[in-house]
């Protein structure tokens, strides 16, 4: 192994840890069922948590892509960590740090505190996505960007998994509440902040690259290929948040599974995502990203259809298939687009991270359908998203 490769591998370590911190933004998924019980919310109101967590992707991503072009990816990465840390400190200083969350009669103040914390955590996760996805290219050996980005998304899935795994564990072991997530996340972000700041990173810039502006970012949407890929990210993230927030509710309200429902949800959905991303990062070293994208989308779509066949066992099998299919869609779409237009990486990153706002707008649609029909029928929303992404994947194979 060359010294350059060894150096890049070392520099990638804090970036992988930053991907872990990105996953903390996905806590809004399991928080839907937790907050729904704590604050006695409807399905639609509970889905405001993903809205608050993901709306910042729509507001901040493009401006941060332009700002990043001027200040650098590492600078923006550190900024994202600081903002996420502030978001985690807010509920801690308001008494939400592990003990049971007590809701005073007639008061929903702590719910608004939670919404504010999720808003800032979402802002931090937005900025981390804008910087983290392209900076991975700067610390990756030649030809290993797609596989390293998929591995980074695997690490992100570990961060996402903490929202499912920790709450039931602390209830059993310490009789504490899901709010223990806030101080744990804060400590991990602090470690990442100091490690990243002390690591020198040489940022790549294409020789013919032009300075990014708000107009140049939005102008890329005139490119039909870029618009198609951005919409694929929008719908994929919306579908993933629908699944991560809807599965725990499905287990409780349709199949009567409570108590350890979050652990079962994690094992059915996020564990397959975690396994699929690690396996996918290895497969992508020898397999075409475009062909792999088609296979994973088909797997996710078939799994979603199986969930509607009426059996609990088949529903569980379908959820596992969806998790495995979802595992690599985001890094594949992102890296395929960046590799096609590397000279516009900052603008593309801003646009595609903006598209993560799909996690704000798609789940409330699912919640409204679930309130008026049934929780299971609400899953027709992520299924429709997968149909569009399959069309996008097939379009990419034709272009290739």
Secondary structure, DSSP 8 states (H G I E B T S, - for coil): --HHHHHHHHHHHHHHHHHHHHGGGGGHHHHHHHHHHHHT--HHHHTHHHHHHHHHHHHHHHHHHHHHHHH-HHHHHHHHHHHHHHHHHHHHHTT-SSS-----TT--HHHHHHHHHHHHHHHHHHHHHHHHHHHHHHTS-TT-HHHHHHHHHHHHHHHHHHHHHHHHHHHHHH---TTHHHHHHHHHHHHHHHHHHTS-------TT-----HHHHHHGGGSHHHHHHHHHHHHHHHHHHHHHHHHHHHHHHTT---SSHHHHHIIIIIHHHHHHHHHHHHHTTTS-HHHHHHHHHHHHHHHHHHTTSS-HHHHHHHHHHHHHHHTTHHHHHHHHHHHHSGGGHHHHHHHHHHGGGHHHHHHHHHHHHHHHS-TTGGGHHHHHHHHHHHHHHHHHHHH-
